[in-house]
Amino acid sequence: MLDPCRDPEPDGWEEFRQAEGLTAIWAYDVIGASCEGSWARPLLAVFREGRRITAVIGAVYVGLRSPGSSRAPRPRREPLTLDVRLPGHSNGPTWHFSGEVSFDARRAMLRLFERAAARRLGWGLVGVVYRMVTEGELPLVVRRGAIVWESPGSTVMPLRWTSTEEWLGSLSKNRRKTLRRQIRWIAEAGDLLVTAGTARSDLDPVEMAELNRTHTARLATRLDPRAPLPAAYFGGLLQREDVCVISYHAGRRLLAFTVLFDHETSPVSATWAALRPEEGGRKDLYFDVHARLVRKVIEDGKKELLGGRGRVEIKKSLGYEYVPMKLVAVPRWVMG
């Protein structure tokens, strides 16, 4: 078990990530930076065959905290929950196995992961929560004593079109008409600067983190707490060639931004954060950014765009398909 905030990157991690086509969400330094100064701490399991990595599992653990507190969880000193998700990831479970690992071996590895986490975190670990579990992955974690809930699902857009115009033409008449007007309004706004690119040096990661914090706070619930992403996380992403950031500014003020993680076939549309109009933001930026994302991935020749959770009905009207998901809670007494 590894804590990326403290432990050095294990041998072969980056080779495994690239060979398996995992996005920068899985980069070891990105995971470590995502929990800097946070009330959620990362915990990773690495499985090997000889010296070669064959599977990885990513999670965070959280403890008791008062509202607004950023205190780190304290193993062996308070009750803890192991939350199997990675910050910035919302398109499926946060584990990955090499293709040659059998179903039975995968299930056994997840049980080993639970036992190792229990040893690492001590008596206070009350259970493990598997989030964003797709139907096909359920048998890996469901067992007698586990509790299964419906979870907000994710979205994916199969890219059947060769141009943005073809994509627009596939939408309903009302959505197409409204979207064209929204795109035109943003393009003609003389005081609005829209910038997209990788390895950007023109953005302030502190400003991005604050905008993300206020946006995330509106989405979090008691059953779905979301740790804000720190400036170190965005600072790391801004340096990468495989991460595209689309930003909207009015003068020097950041109004909104989104992060797109590149992938050979399936880029991931991840963090979106925006000011509300009453906070000084602008209407329709959410629709404009999706048009820009679709244009980019089509032009780049990708096969699909992973859209994450949230605003499902809006995304479906834009051509996304819904991916059902479950949440599986495993109490300590049936772990491992």
C-alpha positions as CSV (number, residue, x, y, z in Angstrom):
1,M,0.0,0.0,0.0
2,L,1.3,3.4,-1.0
3,D,0.6,7.0,0.1
4,P,1.6,9.2,-2.9
5,C,1.9,12.2,-0.7
6,R,4.8,10.5,1.2
7,D,6.0,7.4,-0.7
8,P,8.2,7.6,-3.8
9,E,6.8,6.5,-7.1
10,P,7.1,2.7,-7.4
11,D,9.2,1.1,-10.1
12,G,7.3,0.6,-13.2
13,W,4.3,2.8,-12.4
14,E,4.6,5.2,-15.3
15,E,5.4,2.3,-17.7
16,F,2.3,0.5,-16.6
17,R,0.2,3.7,-16.9
18,Q,1.3,4.4,-20.5
19,A,1.2,0.7,-21.6
20,E,-2.4,0.4,-20.3
21,G,-3.5,3.7,-21.8
22,L,-4.4,5.4,-18.5
23,T,-4.8,9.1,-18.6
24,A,-2.9,11.7,-16.5
25,I,-5.5,11.2,-13.8
26,W,-3.4,8.1,-12.9
27,A,0.0,9.8,-13.0
28,Y,1.6,9.3,-9.6
29,D,2.6,12.9,-9.0
30,V,-0.9,14.0,-10.1
31,I,-2.5,11.7,-7.5
32,G,-0.2,12.9,-4.8
33,A,-0.8,16.6,-5.6
34,S,-4.6,16.1,-5.6
35,C,-4.7,15.5,-1.8
36,E,-2.1,18.1,-0.7
37,G,-3.5,19.8,2.4
38,S,-6.8,17.9,2.0
39,W,-9.1,16.1,4.4
40,A,-8.9,13.1,2.1
41,R,-5.6,11.1,1.8
42,P,-4.8,8.8,-1.2
43,L,-4.0,5.2,-0.8
44,L,-2.9,3.0,-3.7
45,A,-2.4,-0.8,-4.0
46,V,0.0,-2.2,-6.6
47,F,0.1,-5.8,-7.7
48,R,3.0,-7.4,-9.5
49,E,3.9,-10.6,-11.4
50,G,7.6,-10.7,-10.7
51,R,8.7,-7.1,-11.2
52,R,6.0,-6.2,-13.7
53,I,2.9,-4.3,-12.4
54,T,-0.3,-6.1,-13.4
55,A,-3.0,-4.2,-11.4
56,V,-3.5,-0.9,-9.5
57,I,-6.3,0.2,-7.2
58,G,-6.8,3.9,-6.2
59,A,-8.7,5.2,-3.2
60,V,-8.8,7.9,-0.6
61,Y,-9.5,7.5,3.1
62,V,-11.4,10.1,5.1
63,G,-12.1,10.6,8.8
64,L,-14.3,12.7,11.1
65,R,-14.2,16.4,10.5
66,S,-16.2,19.5,11.1
67,P,-17.7,21.4,8.2
68,G,-15.1,23.5,6.4
69,S,-12.2,21.7,8.1
70,S,-9.2,20.6,6.0
71,R,-7.7,18.4,8.7
72,A,-6.1,15.2,7.4
73,P,-7.6,11.9,8.6
74,R,-5.8,10.2,11.5
75,P,-5.4,6.4,11.2
76,R,-5.7,4.5,14.5
77,R,-7.1,7.6,16.2
78,E,-10.5,8.0,14.7
79,P,-13.1,6.2,12.6
80,L,-12.2,6.1,8.9
81,T,-13.9,5.2,5.6
82,L,-12.0,4.0,2.6
83,D,-13.5,5.6,-0.5
84,V,-12.5,3.9,-3.7
85,R,-12.2,6.8,-6.1
86,L,-9.5,9.1,-7.3
87,P,-9.9,12.9,-7.3
88,G,-10.9,14.2,-10.7
89,H,-12.2,10.8,-11.9
90,S,-15.9,10.2,-12.5
91,N,-16.2,7.7,-15.3
92,G,-16.0,4.3,-13.6
93,P,-14.3,2.4,-10.8
94,T,-10.8,3.4,-9.9
95,W,-9.0,0.2,-10.4
96,H,-7.2,-1.2,-13.5
97,F,-6.1,-4.7,-14.3
98,S,-3.9,-5.9,-17.2
99,G,-5.9,-7.8,-19.8
100,E,-4.4,-11.1,-18.8
101,V,-5.7,-10.9,-15.2
102,S,-8.7,-13.3,-14.9
103,F,-12.0,-12.4,-13.3
104,D,-11.3,-14.6,-10.3
105,A,-7.9,-13.1,-9.9
106,R,-9.3,-9.6,-10.0
107,R,-11.8,-10.4,-7.3
108,A,-9.1,-11.9,-5.2
109,M,-6.9,-8.8,-5.7
110,L,-9.7,-6.6,-4.5
111,R,-10.1,-8.7,-1.3
112,L,-6.3,-8.5,-0.8
113,F,-6.5,-4.7,-1.2
114,E,-9.2,-4.6,1.5
115,R,-7.1,-6.6,3.9
116,A,-4.0,-4.6,3.3
117,A,-6.0,-1.4,3.8
118,A,-7.4,-2.7,7.1
119,R,-3.8,-3.4,8.3
120,R,-2.6,0.0,7.1
121,L,-5.4,2.1,8.6
122,G,-6.0,0.1,11.8
123,W,-8.9,-0.4,14.1
124,G,-10.7,2.8,13.0
125,L,-11.5,1.6,9.5
126,V,-15.3,1.0,9.5
127,G,-15.6,-0.1,5.9
128,V,-14.9,0.5,2.2
129,V,-17.1,2.3,-0.3
130,Y,-16.8,1.4,-4.0
131,R,-18.1,4.3,-6.1
132,M,-19.0,4.5,-9.7
133,V,-19.2,0.7,-10.1
134,T,-20.6,-0.2,-13.6
135,E,-22.9,-3.2,-14.0
136,G,-20.2,-5.4,-15.4
137,E,-17.9,-4.7,-12.5
138,L,-20.4,-5.4,-9.7
139,P,-19.6,-9.1,-9.2
140,L,-16.1,-8.1,-8.3
141,V,-17.1,-6.3,-5.1
142,V,-20.7,-7.4,-4.2
143,R,-21.0,-10.1,-1.5
144,R,-23.2,-11.1,1.4
145,G,-23.3,-8.2,3.9
146,A,-22.6,-5.5,1.3
147,I,-25.0,-2.7,0.7
148,V,-25.8,-1.7,-2.9
149,W,-27.3,1.7,-3.8
150,E,-28.1,3.4,-7.0
151,S,-25.5,5.9,-7.8
152,P,-25.4,8.9,-10.2
153,G,-24.2,7.4,-13.5
154,S,-21.7,8.7,-15.9
155,T,-21.9,9.7,-19.6
156,V,-20.1,8.8,-22.8
157,M,-20.5,10.3,-26.3
158,P,-19.7,7.9,-29.1
159,L,-18.2,10.0,-31.9
160,R,-20.2,9.1,-35.0
161,W,-19.5,12.3,-36.8
162,T,-16.7,13.8,-38.9
163,S,-17.4,17.4,-38.1
164,T,-19.0,19.7,-35.6
165,E,-21.7,20.5,-38.1
166,E,-22.6,16.8,-38.4
167,W,-22.8,16.6,-34.6
168,L,-25.0,19.7,-34.4
169,G,-27.2,18.3,-37.1
170,S,-27.8,15.1,-35.0
171,L,-29.3,17.1,-32.1
172,S,-33.0,17.9,-31.7
173,K,-34.2,21.0,-33.5
174,N,-34.7,23.0,-30.3
175,R,-31.3,22.0,-28.8
176,R,-29.5,22.7,-32.1
177,K,-31.1,26.1,-32.5
178,T,-30.4,27.1,-28.9
179,L,-26.8,25.8,-29.0
180,R,-26.0,27.7,-32.2
181,R,-27.2,30.9,-30.6
182,Q,-25.2,30.2,-27.4
183,I,-22.0,29.5,-29.4
184,R,-22.5,32.7,-31.5
185,W,-23.2,34.8,-28.4
186,I,-20.0,33.6,-26.7
187,A,-17.9,34.2,-29.9
188,E,-19.3,37.7,-30.3
189,A,-18.8,38.8,-26.6
190,G,-16.0,41.3,-27.1
191,D,-15.0,41.3,-23.4
192,L,-14.7,37.6,-23.1
193,L,-11.4,35.7,-23.8
194,V,-11.6,32.0,-24.5
195,T,-8.3,30.1,-24.5
196,A,-7.6,26.4,-25.0
197,G,-4.3,24.5,-24.9
198,T,-1.8,22.3,-23.2
199,A,1.2,23.1,-21.1
200,R,-0.3,26.5,-20.3
201,S,1.6,29.1,-18.3
202,D,-1.0,31.9,-18.4
203,L,-3.3,30.5,-15.8
204,D,-3.1,30.9,-12.0
205,P,-3.5,27.5,-10.2
206,V,-4.5,29.2,-7.0
207,E,-7.3,31.0,-8.8
208,M,-8.4,27.7,-10.4
209,A,-8.4,25.9,-7.1
210,E,-10.5,28.6,-5.5
211,L,-13.0,28.5,-8.3
212,N,-13.1,24.7,-8.1
213,R,-13.6,24.8,-4.3
214,T,-16.7,27.0,-4.5
215,H,-18.1,25.0,-7.5
216,T,-17.5,21.6,-5.8
217,A,-19.1,22.8,-2.5
218,R,-22.4,23.2,-4.4
219,L,-22.3,19.6,-5.6
220,A,-21.2,17.7,-2.6
221,T,-23.7,15.8,-0.4
222,R,-23.5,13.9,2.9
223,L,-23.2,10.6,1.0
224,D,-21.0,12.0,-1.7
225,P,-18.4,14.3,-0.1
226,R,-15.9,15.8,-2.5
227,A,-12.6,17.1,-1.4
228,P,-11.6,20.3,-3.2
229,L,-8.6,20.0,-5.5
230,P,-5.6,22.1,-4.3
231,A,-3.5,24.6,-6.3
232,A,-0.7,22.0,-6.5
233,Y,-3.0,19.7,-8.4
234,F,-3.8,22.3,-11.0
235,G,-0.3,23.6,-11.1
236,G,0.8,20.1,-12.1
237,L,-1.8,19.7,-14.7
238,L,-1.0,23.0,-16.3
239,Q,2.5,21.7,-17.1
240,R,1.4,18.6,-19.0
241,E,1.2,18.1,-22.7
242,D,-1.5,15.5,-22.3
243,V,-3.9,17.8,-20.4
244,C,-5.9,20.5,-22.2
245,V,-7.4,23.3,-20.3
246,I,-10.2,25.5,-21.8
247,S,-10.6,28.8,-19.9
248,Y,-13.0,31.8,-20.0
249,H,-11.8,35.2,-18.7
250,A,-13.4,38.6,-18.5
251,G,-10.5,41.0,-18.2
252,R,-8.2,39.4,-15.7
253,R,-10.9,37.4,-13.9
254,L,-11.3,33.7,-14.4
255,L,-15.0,32.9,-15.0
256,A,-14.8,29.2,-15.8
257,F,-12.6,26.4,-16.9
258,T,-12.6,22.8,-17.8
259,V,-9.9,20.1,-18.0
260,L,-9.7,17.5,-20.7
261,F,-7.4,14.5,-20.2
262,D,-6.0,13.2,-23.5
263,H,-6.3,9.5,-24.4
264,E,-5.6,7.6,-27.6
265,T,-9.3,6.8,-28.2
266,S,-11.3,8.1,-25.2
267,P,-10.4,11.5,-23.8
268,V,-11.9,12.3,-20.4
269,S,-13.8,15.6,-19.8
270,A,-13.1,16.1,-16.1
271,T,-13.2,19.1,-13.8
272,W,-15.6,21.9,-14.7
273,A,-15.8,25.0,-12.5
274,A,-17.6,28.2,-13.1
275,L,-18.9,31.3,-11.4
276,R,-22.7,31.7,-11.3
277,P,-24.1,34.8,-13.2
278,E,-24.9,36.4,-9.8
279,E,-21.3,35.9,-8.8
280,G,-20.0,37.7,-11.9
281,G,-20.1,34.7,-14.3
282,R,-21.8,34.3,-17.7
283,K,-24.7,32.3,-18.9
284,D,-24.2,29.6,-21.5
285,L,-20.5,28.9,-20.9
286,Y,-21.4,25.3,-20.0
287,F,-22.9,24.7,-23.4
288,D,-20.2,26.5,-25.3
289,V,-17.5,24.5,-23.6
290,H,-19.1,21.2,-24.7
291,A,-19.2,22.4,-28.3
292,R,-15.5,23.1,-28.0
293,L,-14.8,19.8,-26.5
294,V,-16.7,17.9,-29.2
295,R,-14.9,19.9,-31.9
296,K,-11.5,19.1,-30.5
297,V,-12.0,15.4,-30.0
298,I,-13.6,15.0,-33.5
299,E,-10.7,16.9,-35.1
300,D,-8.3,14.8,-33.1
301,G,-9.9,11.6,-34.5
302,K,-11.0,10.1,-31.2
303,K,-13.6,7.4,-30.9
304,E,-15.6,8.7,-27.8
305,L,-15.7,11.4,-25.2
306,L,-16.1,10.4,-21.6
307,G,-18.3,13.1,-20.0
308,G,-18.4,12.1,-16.3
309,R,-21.3,12.5,-14.0
310,G,-23.8,15.4,-13.4
311,R,-26.3,17.3,-15.5
312,V,-27.2,14.1,-17.2
313,E,-30.3,15.3,-19.0
314,I,-28.4,18.2,-20.5
315,K,-25.6,16.0,-21.6
316,K,-28.1,13.5,-23.2
317,S,-29.6,16.4,-25.2
318,L,-26.0,17.0,-26.5
319,G,-25.5,13.5,-27.7
320,Y,-24.1,11.8,-24.6
321,E,-25.3,8.3,-23.6
322,Y,-26.0,7.4,-19.9
323,V,-23.9,4.8,-18.2
324,P,-25.6,3.4,-15.0
325,M,-23.6,2.9,-11.9
326,K,-23.9,1.6,-8.4
327,L,-22.4,2.4,-5.0
328,V,-21.3,-0.6,-3.0
329,A,-20.6,-0.2,0.7
330,V,-18.7,-3.1,2.4
331,P,-18.7,-3.0,6.2
332,R,-15.5,-3.9,8.0
333,W,-16.8,-7.3,9.2
334,V,-17.2,-8.6,5.6
335,M,-14.1,-7.0,4.2
336,G,-11.3,-9.1,2.8
